Every structure is written in structure tokens, then in C-alpha cells.
Amino acid sequence: MSQTPALEVKNLTKKIKGKQIIKGVSFTLVPGEVFGFLGPNGAGKTTTIRMIVGLISPTSGTIKIGGKNVRTEFTEAMRHLGCIVENPELYPYLTGWENLIHFQKMDSSIPKTRLNEVIELVGLQNRIHDRVSTYSLGMRQRLGIAQALLGKPKVLILDEPTNGLDPAGIREMREFIRQLAREENLSVLVSSHLLSEIQLMCDRVAIISKGTVLRTDSVDNLLAEQERVIWRAEPIKVAKEILSMETEVTEGPDHTLITLYNEPLLPDWNEKLVKAGVRVKEMRTQLPSLEDLFLEVTGGESID
Amino acid sequence: MINLVRNEMLKLLRKKRLYVIILIIAFLVPLFTYAQFKEIQDQREKMGNQDWRTTLQQEITDTQNRLSSSRIQDEWRKFLKIRLSQQQYYLENDIDPRAPGAPTFMRIFVENSIDLLLPLLVMVIVADLVSSESSGGTIKLLLTRPVKRWRILLSKYLAMLLSISFIVLSVAVLSYGISGVVFGYGGWNMPLLTGFTVSGDELLTENVHIVPQWQYILMEFGLVWYVCMIVGTLTFMLSVLLRSTAAVMGIMLASLIAGAILANMVSSWESAKYFFMVNLNLTNYVSGMATPIEGMSLGFSMSVLAVWGIAGFIIAFVTFSKRDIY
């Protein structure tokens, strides 16, 4: 793709009290994609995001939003950005409407009519004139998104967007994010420590651990590479012997064997088993969850 | 910028702090009015049934007698003459100098509240101006807008300036309005003496002159506003530096009270005069009360306060625009 990246992060580092917290993070977001930022707690996700939105100044490296450098062209860069960092903390003593007006006044390029658009988009019409202190967490989350979309940003940054939402809320949020990316050509950066969520929501994912990006790839690629075949065969001992001559075999649960997925060779392996008198009952491919992947990439670091 | 200041004013109003302050003043003023009223009654009782005009006439005769004596110094003679004209004005215009009108009450009220009560009220407004955004997390939304940080802080500072002016104004209006019910609303032109200076143990009277009360009050309110702005700026700085509003209040409260205590016991510790909190009593210079430490004057105190204020302002803006927000 030759278009300018919506968000470009290059060699970002951050030192706090002599300790290197972020050690050279780089990635880019193209318009219209949902990008997942995955890592365990304390991996540096939030610090990286705070540097992108300008709350923390990086020790070195550049961040460009819509081609504008966050450090040297702060206001221009921020025009292209909408974000929720951690929880959507709005003013509880103001109404939803007043909160939005408050943020609309901070950017002269936003017309007042935009307020009704975003309120409708997140579906808060009925409660918008109530105080935020009376809102449920889901409603606050929606108001937070309305606030983030107010300036028609090119990049939307959501830190743990489904935190504290019920399953229906999570599903709704996920669909909403996908819809925004598809219909408004918005780039969305979503951070999460929940793998299943990222897997369902994102096009591409960066796995971050201990301040470095370990892998960046599309979700499909990452998963395909780790695709496995599950075998159920009898007698299992013979099957294992034969298969281990061809490839790496591990024993799975419930008397199964697991091998790598290798499409051209698979029929041959099967033939050999059958010839040796092994009864192959089941042979299926399985995509690993991102969880397995994550454990493999990070070398077994725990994730919750 | 106007929009930003409006935002800040909206938040201040919604937090209802200003109402609380007005309520506090509206509660205290009748209290003090009653106290003042009691005091006047007490004085009258002591003087018996004698008419105040007779007492004043006696005082005038007394002053005249002293003036006619040839042995007094020129300077003292000048002062006595001014006193005399003041007393004669009271008599001619039928003003009882011991029965104050609302303007006098106003004046006494601000003179007594300049070093503690008003700074406390200012503190209530200013203490959480920035720290509440940090502790509530809304600062993250505030600082990710296409607005530079110093502009956001400046809008908060201007909102503070407006609310302090509002507090000072409402003190004036409420103290005048409420006390006037008891004391009457007249007395704006009553002559008052000002221009005393203190040198060593001596009260110098060479610059003493008479000003009408309205001018005197205007002067004092100007000083009160100035003191409130400095206290406000320092509280504002603490509010930027600390996340906890309680800590801001604690530090400010401690230093204000320390100032009140210090003022009574530091006469021999000369360098203590560079603390901001012993310099808050600016109205004392107008009325000619002794200063807590030798060598303090209105100009000196105002400059000390200005230095503290400017330093606080710079520290607040520099840290706010550079700070990492976690």
C-alpha cells in the first residue's frame, strides 16, 4: 500500500529513572485497519499508547499521526487523533451533553452539529442530558467513544476498550469498532491483554513483551503458521512411531497425536498409517488460539 | 481561549464551590455584624447616658488645649491638627465615630479577614483546580486535544482569577448589604487617617493625611484582591505539583496558619520577613498598625508577595507543560 500511514511509530524508547521501559518499538497503521496491541500487564502497552497520544514524552524515536509529528506539530497531530486511555474518565458532575460540549469547545474545527452525529452513532440519545455520575460503565464507555470520535479522527486509540463490559457489551463494542474501520476508513489501535478479543477484532497484531515488539503480523498469518493436525488413530503407539519418522509429534489430550500441518505431505502420512494397519479414526486441522501462539512467542510468559 | 475559560468556569460552577463560598460568607457576616453590634452597645453602656456629641466636644477641646501648648514638636503638632479636623468633621456632619455604618463594618471585616479567612476561601476554590483533573483521570482527555498544554493551564489560571475577583466582590457586597440592615448604609465619606509609617519603635506621623472612607475601602479591597491572587497562585502551583487535593489544602492551610503564628513571634528573626505568609496583612500598613518584623513596609511586602507569586506561576507552567502523565 502506498498511502501515507495513519499512524507511524519508529524506534520508540522510554527511560524512566535509568530503567529502559520501552526498548525500540516500531509499527505502522494503514487507514482502515484494526491493529491489536497485545501483551501481558506491565509489558509497556499503556506507556507506548501514552507516548502516542502525547501524555508522556518519549526518550527517543518519532511518532507521526496522519503524517504529523506528535512532538513538533502537537496540535496538528492531535486533530487526527481520538483516544480513550484506560478508563473513559469523564466529568461525573457534568451531563453527557456538557461533557461533549466541553471537548467540542476545545477544537474550533468541530461544528456543534457533530455532537448529534456522534451521540446517534453510539446510541446515547435517551440519556445524554443526564449526569455522567448516573451512567453505567457501558454508557460511560460509549460516551468515551463519542468523545473520541468528535473530531472525525483518522486514528482511534482504544486502551482496553472492553474492560468491564458484559459479554453483550463486548460483542457490541467489537462490531462497532469493525464497523468504524470499514465504513469510516478509520485506523483503530486496540490494546488488550485478552487474546480472544484481539483475535476476533483485529486485522493485524503486534505482540509486545518487556518493552519490545516480538512479532507483528496479520492475525491470519500468525495463526496459519501454527496450524496443527490432530490425529486419532489406533493403535496409538504404532501411529506415533510411523508419524515421528516423518515429522515432529506430540501427544495431545484424549489419546490424540498432534503434528504440524503440511498440506502436500498429509495424504502420504495417512497412506503410510493405513498400510501399517493403523485405523485412522479422525484427522482434523486446528487453528491454535492466539493464546498458544502468545505463549510460544513470549517463551511462556504468563498472561491473564 | 475564551472557550477554554468558559469550559473551566462551567466546571467550577457545576462543582458548586462558589455557592459554598457565598454561603460561608453569608453565614459569617451576620455573625460578625452581631458581634460588632454587641461591642458598640457595650461601649455605650460604659459611657453611661452621655451624648456622644458631648464626648466628642470634650475630645476636641482637649486636642485644642494640647495644640496651644508651645512645647510640642512640630511633627506632633501637625498630626494633632489632622486629628482635630477629623474630629470636627464628625461633629459638623453629625457622625458618631463609635457607631459605624455599613462601610465601616466592611472595612473592619476585610482588615480582619485578609490574612486567614479570605485566603482560606480562595484555597477552597483553587486547591482542586488542577489536582482534581489528575486524580479523576480527566486530565488524559484534556491533554489529548489539539490545544497546547500551557493554554489549558492558562485558561484554568484565568478562571481562577475570575473566581477570586468574584469572591472579593461578593465579600464586599454581602458585608455591605447585610451589615447595613443593622448599622445603616451611610458613612462613605467619613474621613479616616492613613499614611502612618513605622520606624523602629516610633510611629511616624509626618505623612498622615485624611482620606474619605470610600477611598480607604477601595484601597483596602485592592490590597485584599492582590493578597488573594498571590495565595491563589501559590495554591494553583501546588495543585499542579500534587495529585491529591487534600495534600494541597493541607500544605496551604499549614503555611497560612504558620504565618499567623509567626507574625506574633518572629520580631527578632529578621529574615523571616521573606516568607510570604507573614506578609499577608497588607491592610495593616494602611491603618498604621505595627509590623511584625522591623523593616517591613507596604512596598516591601508587596514585592515579597510578587516574587513568590511569579515564582509559583513559572513553576506551575513549566512543570505542567513538561510533565509525563501516567
Interface residues (C-beta under 8 A of the other chain):
Chain A: R50 V53 G54 L55 I56 S57 F74 T75 E76 M78 R79 L81 C83 V85 E86 N87 E89 L90 Y91 P92 Y93 L94 E98 H102 F103 K105 M106 D107 S108 S109 Q147 G151
Chain B: N3 L4 R6 N7 L10 K11 R14 K15 G136 G137 T138 K140 L141 L142 L143 T144 R145 P146 V147 K148 K322 D324 I325 Y326
